[in-house]
Amino acid sequence: MNWCRDFEFQIITLEWERIFLHFDIKSNYPGTPEFVFAKFGRNVVNQKQVQQNGAEPILELEIRETVPLKPYKKEGNVYSFTVNITTANGREFLENGQWRIAAMVPEGFCVTSTTTELGYGLDSLSRIFRYGRGKYAYNLSFSLTCFDGENLELYFNSYFMITNKKWRKRKYIKEAFTPLGKLKRAYMFTVIWMIRMFYHVMAAITPKNGTRILFMTETKDYLWGNLKYIDDRIKERGLDRDFKLSYSCRRAVGEHTSVLSWVKTVFQIARQDFVFVDDYAPLFGFFKLSKKTKLIQVWHAGEGFKSVGYSRFGKAGSPFPSQSCHKAYTYALTGSANLITVYEEVFGIERDAFLPVGMPRLDDFLDEEKIQAFKSDFYKEHPNFLGKKIILFAPTFRGTGQKVAYYDYDKLDLKAIYEFCGKDYIFLVKMHPFVSEAITIPKAFQDRIYDFASYPNINDLYYITDLLITDYSSNYYEYALMKKPVLFYTYDREMYELTRGVHRSVKEAGPGKVCDTFEELMEALRKEDYEVEKIDRFVEENFGEYDGHACDRVIDQILLQK
């Protein structure tokens, strides 16, 4: 049976009355459909081609299991339902799993969508029903996905839970229910146990004297950003004579790494008095650091809108409640005191662990001599840019992570952008490094539109940028310090906020005009309507008295304990 997209079935209301769940579905279907709770799966249509020549898999949505669902009335084009959750499946509850409502019609099956208004209120609609003296619970919660890129689809998450007395130990080793799953679980447990034992042995035989520093990144194979600035400043002050500096730079998150690489990294960590990291480093969830070693998270970003860490708790990609690597930090740096609340939610650690010292990589950000030197070198390399205004387009990726990251280039009309640029503008496209597919720029447009994805440091590009266009990325944070205009092009804003999750709405908090359509973006460009008054307010709230000495504060407070 095929997925039919010709008709709309939309859940428009959802509410509880004790164990009764009421909802209405609005439809434009002219006949009489049959409704079901359905479990879906994805089937690879071209399985043979994938196996034979490595073709890209084509996924097809298919129904795996159904439970009948009948409306109790119909008025016009609206169907009304009341589900007694104790008799949702005959006289039984729905089984464990994720269910969606589907309408079965002669043309195929139609997946119900829902409204964004209802989507924003879903968190308050989840229910937990305890029984068995609190040892057990039935949980019916709701979540959203966007399978076709246009419609919000509502999941009914039906699960029976049991008290987890070992919740502090359930970290990276998830429960397994199949023989193969249990074998993989045993293998992972063994590997983590060996890493843990190796660390503790090495840490025990290495005396700590307060002088060893490790700069560590698990996402890049070179030192960059905040780590590099702190490292450089230590050397500028001559403190590398008092401290022994070492480095661990590797692409480990989401990548396959050798056993030797793991051994080397754990050995380095075990010897340190101070470890500085700049991003997610899951290794620190595998063992408990020595009390004599301080772990400092300098974080790579300023402040973005998209949810990460514990701000995603309860959503896809949620960290475990105990001993996540984020909870291992001794200190975490923030750009200002106002940002502590944001990162307190992200890392799940207490407020006292945050040091609002400023962002180290912005220490010489506004240094006029540095800016002029960069401009001179840049325009020598790109003389055709001289005398023109530069627009930097730098959005974040879509998708759940690095392996599936993408950007929908169809949302950009390059012809319209090219015509707007005329003789006055240059348009630079700097995609997020996770996006492996490069933008295709027709040859006729390549004298005004340029792919700058491979440019190493986006911060340097801010010096020659007159207007930044971004979306949910944190790159606007540093750029705002220059008090130049920002536009937010958020063609999927409601979908992104409801499925990916955000700290706060970009519409409410973005320091610039927010454009939800490409037409709105072009209109803002033509009229130079950037809502620049928001920038000044943002800088005042988030940077305070910026003085360009964050590195010195890090060194003095953490290493020298002044």
N, C-alpha and C positions, 0 to 999 in steps of 0.2 A: 504494500500500500504506500502511495506516494504522499509527500508533504504538499498540501494544497495551500497556495498563498493567495488565491483569488478572492477569498472572503475574510472578513475581520470578525474575530471573537475577542472581546476585551472585557476583562474583569474591572468593573467600575466602582464597586463597594465591597468592603470586607469588614466584618465585625463579629464579636463574640457575645454569646449569652450563655454563661456557664459552660456546659460541654457542647453547646450548639454553635456551629460556625455558619454564619449567614453571609452570602455574597450574591452579587448580581453580575450577569454577563450580557453585554450589549453586542448585537450582531447585525450584519447587513445580509445574512444568508436568507434567501427567499423560501427555502423549504423547511423541513423538520429534521434537525440533526440529532444524533445520539451522543450524549456526553459521557466521558469516562475520566477517571483518574488514570494517568498513564506513566509508566516508567519508560524512559527513552534511552537509546544507546546510539552510538555512531558506527556505521558500517563503512568499510573501505570498498568503494565501488570498483576501483581498478586494481584489485589485490594482485592479479597476475602480472600486470605491468610493473607494479612496485617491486615485486620479487625478482622479475626477470631483468629489468634495466634501470631500476632505481628511480622510477618516475615519482613525481610528487603525488602523494595520496589524495584522492578525492573522497571527501567524507559525505555520507548521506545519513540523515536522521531517520531512525526507525523505531517503532514501538516494540518494546520487549514484554510488557505485562500491562494488563488493564483491570480496572475495577469499575463496574457500572455506576453511573451518577445521574440521577433524575431530578429535573427542576420540579418545584411544586406549583409553579404558575408561570405564565407568560403574559406580559402586557406590552403590546406593540412589538418592538424588536428587542425587548429586554427579558431575559430568563432569570428567575429568582430561585435560589437554592438554599436549603438548610441541611447541614450535615451534622448528625449526631456522631461525634468522633468515636464513640464506643461501638457504633454499628456502621461504620463507614464501609466495611467490607462484609456484607451479610450481617452477622452478629459480632463481627470482630473489628478491631482497629485496623488501620492501614499498616502494612508490614514496614519494617525498617527500610529507609531509602528516601530518595528524592523523587517526588511525584509532581507532575504537571497536569493541568486539565486540557484535554483535547476534545474537539468536536469531530465526530465521525460522519462524513458525508460521502455520497457516491463518488465524488471527485477525488477522495483521499481523506487524509486527516488534517485538521486545522489546529495549530497550537495557539492557545489563548495567550493574549498579551495583557498588559495592565497599564494604567495611567501613571504618569510621573507623580501626580499629586498623591495617589495612593502609595506609590513607591517610597516617598519621603516619610511616610508614617508607619512603615512596616515594623520598625524596631519595637514599637509599643504593642504590637499585636502578637508577638511570640508568647507561648504559654508553656509552663512547666507544671505537670500534674504529678504530685508525689504520692506514693503509696508504699505499703510494706514497712511502716514506721520510718519512712524517710530513706530507706535503703535503696529504693528503686524510684524511677520517675519516667513518665512519658512526656516527651518533648515534641511539640509541634511548633516549628518556627518557619519563617519565610525568608527567601532570598531571591535575588534577581539575576538574570543573565540576559545577554543580548546576542543570541545565536546568529541572527541574520543581519546584524549591524544597524537595524532600524527600530525594532520593536522590543520593548521590555517584556520578558517572559518570567512569570512568577513560579518559583519552586515552593512546594509544600514539603518541608523537611520533617519526616515522621521517624522518630527514633525512640527506642526504649533504652533507658540508661540504668546503670548500676553503680553504686558507690565505688569510687576508685580510691582505695586506701593507699595506693602507691603513686599518687599524682605527682609527687616530687621527683619520682624516678622515671616517669613516662615523658621522656624528652624527645630524643631523635629516634628511639626504638619504638615504633608504632606496633599496635596489636596486629597479629596475623591470624588468619583463619583457614588458610589452605596449606598443604604440605610444602609447596614451593615458597609460599610467603613465610612460613615458620623457619625454613632453611635460611632464607635471606636475613630474617630477623636474628637468627642465631649467629650468622656470619658477622652482621653489623655489630651485635653486642660484643663479640669476641674482639673485633678490630678496635672498638672504642675502649674496651677494658685494657687492651694492650697499650694503646696510646696513653691512657690514664696512668697505668703502672710505669711506663717509660718516663713520663713527665715527672712523676713524684720521685722516682729514683734519681734522675738527673738533677732535679731541684734540691734534693736532700744533700747530694755530694758537692754541690756548687755553692760556696759561701757567698752571701750577699753583703756587699760593702757600700752600696748606694751609688755606685759609679757606672753601672752598665745600663745602656739605653738601646732599645731596639725600635726602629721605625719599620712598621709592618703594614703592608697592604695585600689583601687577598683578591683584589679585582684588577690590578694592573701589574705589568712586569717592570715597572719603573717607578721611582719616587716622584710624587707630584703634589700640587695643592698645598694644603695646610702642613702636611708632613715635611715637604721640601722647605717651606719657609721657616719652620721651627729648626730644622736641621741646619739650614744656611745661617740662621741667626746665632745658633750655638757656636758655630765656627767663627763668625764675625766677631763675637765677644771673646774668642780665644778659650772657650770652655771645653773644646775638644781635647785640651791638654789634661783636664780634670776628669772628664767622662770618656768612657770607651763606647764609641758609637758603632752599631751594627745594623744591618738592613736585611729585610725579607720582603721581596717584591715578586709576587707570582699571581697568575690568573687561576685561582682555585675554585671560586664560587661558580657553581654550575658547570665546571669542567672536570675532566678526568685527570687526576694527578698521580704521579708515581709514588710507590711506597717510600722510595729514597727521599722524595721531596717532603713527604709528611714527617719522616724521621728527622730530617735536617731542620724543619721549621719548629717542631716540638723541642728539639735539643736547644735551639736558639732561645726560645721562650723560657725554658727552664733555667737558663743562666742569668736572666735579666733582673734588674731592680726596677726598671721602668719600661713599659711597652706602650708605644703610641700606635693606635690603629685609626684608619680613616673611613671605614665602611663596615658593612656586615662581615663578621669573621666567625663562622659557626664553630670553628675549632675550640673556642673558649667555652662552649657548652659541654665539651667532652670531659673536662676535668676542672677541679677547683684550684685556682691559682694559689700559690704560696702567699701567706699573709705579708711577707716581706716584699712582694712584687706588686707594684701599682700599675693598673691597666687604665690608660687614658684614651677615651674616644674623642677624636678631634672632628669627626664627621666631615664629609666632603661637600655637603650642600649647605646653603644658608637657610632658607625657609621656603618650602613648596606647599602645594595644596594637596597633592596625592597622599593617601594614607600609607604609612609604612610601620613596621614593628608592631607594638601592642595597640596602636591606633586602629589596627585591622583585626583586633581580637574578636573572634566569633565569625569572621569572614574567611573566604578562601585565602590560603596562604598564612593563616593565623599562627603565631608562635605558640609553643607549649607554655602552660602557666608557670612552670618552675624551671629555673636554671637555663633559660635562654642565654645565648652569648651576650645579649644586651644587659642582662642582670649581673654580669661579671665586672662591669666597669667600676673602677674606684672613683674616677672623675669623668665628667663629660663636659666638653666646652660648648658654649653657645655664644652667638654674636652679640647678644644683649640680654639684660635681665628679663625683658618682655617675652623672650623666646623660651624661657625655662618651662612654662606651662605646656608649650608645644612638644618639647622633647621629653618632658616628664611622662607624657602620654605615649610617646614613641618607644622609649627605652624601658619603661616600667620600673624606674628607680626613684629614690626619694629626692626632693628638691635640694637638699644640702649637698648632694653629690655633683651639682652643676656649678661650673665656674663661668660666669658671664664676662669673660675676658676680652671678647671680640673675636673676629675671624682672622687667624694669622695670615692667610693668603691675601688679605686686603691691606696689609701693613703699608705697602708702597703703592697702593692702587691709585691714589690721587696725586702721586708724585709727578709734578709737571715735567721735570727733566726726563723721567722714564717715558712719559706719554709722548713727548716730542721725539725722543730717540726711536720709539717704536713706529710712530707715524712716518718718520723719514725713511726707515728701512722698508716699511710696508709699501709706501707709494713708489719706491724704487723698483720693487718687485712687481707692482701692479700700477704702472703709470697711467693706464687708461681709466683708473678710478679717481684720479686727481681732479678736484673741482666738482665732484658729484656727491650728492647725498647718498648715504649707504643705509639700506634697510637690511637688518639681520633677522632671518626667519629661523628660529631655533626651538621647535616644539619637543615635547617628550614623546616616548614611544607608547604604542598601544599594545595590549596583550598582558599576560600575567607575569612575564619574566624574560630574561635574556634569550632563552632558546626560541621563544615564539614572538619576539618583539617585532612590531611592524608599524608603519604609518600609512594611512590611506591617502595616497597621492592624488586620487581622483577628486579630493576635496579642494585641490588647488587648480585654478584655471590659469595656466601659465601664459596663455595668449593675452588674457585681461591684465595680468601682472606686467607682462612685457610692454603692452601699450601704455599702461600707466607710467612706467618708468621713463619712457620717452628719452630725452637727452639729459634729464636732470638726475635720475636715480639709478643706482645699482642694487640688485636684489641678490643677497647671499643666502644660500640654503645650508644650514649647519644642523644636520640631523643628529639625534641622540646616538651615541656609539653602539647601543644595543641593536639598532636597526641596520641589518646587513644589506637589505635591498636598497641600492642607490636610486636617487631620483633620476628620471630620464628627461633631459632637457633637449628639446629639438634644436638642431644646428642653427636654425634661423633666429633662435632666442638667446644664443650663447654669448652675445655681446652685451647683454644687460642682466642675464640671470646666470649665476655661477653656483656650482656645487662645491661647498667648502667643508664637506663632512670630514675630510682627512686633516683639516687644520688642527694642530695639536692643542691649542689653549684658547678656549672660547673667551676667557677673560681679556686677553690681549685684543681681541676683535672689538670689544666694547669701546676702545679708544677711538676707533675710526667709524663707529656706528652712530647714526643719527636717530634711528628708530629701531627698537627691538619688537619683534612680533613673536610671542610664545603662547603657551597655554597653561598647563598644570605644572610645568617644570619649575625648579627653584632658581633658574638662572636669572630671573628678573630681580632677585634679591640683591646681588652684588651690583647689577647694572643700575638699580635705583639710586645707589650712592652717588652716581654721576648726575642725577637729577635731569636725565634725558627721557623723552616719552617712551611709553610702552603700550602696545596693543595686545590684547588677549584674543586669539582666534580659537574659539571653543565650539567647533561644529557639533560635538557630541557631548556637550556639557552635562545635561541631565542624565544621559546614559552612563557617562564616566563617573559622575558623582554617586549614582545609585548602584553601579555594579563594581567599580574599582574602589570607590570610597575616597573621601577627602577629609582633611582636618576641618576645613571651613569652606564655604562656597566661594569660588573665584568671583562670582557676581557681586558678592558683598565685600570681599576683602582685597580684590586685585587693585594694585596701584596704577590703574589706567583703564581705558575704555574696554569693555568686554563685548566681543562680536560673536554672536552665535551662528551666523551664516556668512558665506563668502561675500554675498552682496553687501552685508553690513560692514564687513572688513574693507571692501573697496570704497564704500561710501565714506568711511572714516578717513581713509587715505586721501581721497580727493579733497575732502573738506578740512583736512588736518585737525580732525576732531579726536584728540587723544585724552581728554580729561586730565590734563597735566597737574591740576591742583591736588590730585590724589598722591602724587609722588612726594611732594614736600611733607605731607602729613605722614606718609609711610616712613620716610627717612627719619623724621623726628621721633617716631614711636619705636623704631627698630634698631637704630644705630646710636641714639643718644649723642654723647659728645665723642664722636669718632676722632681718634688722635693718631692712629697708625702705629700703635705700640703693643699690639696683641701678643706678638711673639715674646717680647720681654716680660709681659705679665705671666705667660705660661712658664717661662724659664724660672722667673723669680718665685712664683707661688708653688710650683710643683717640684722643680729640681733643686732650687736653692732654699726653698721653704722660708722665704722672707715674709 
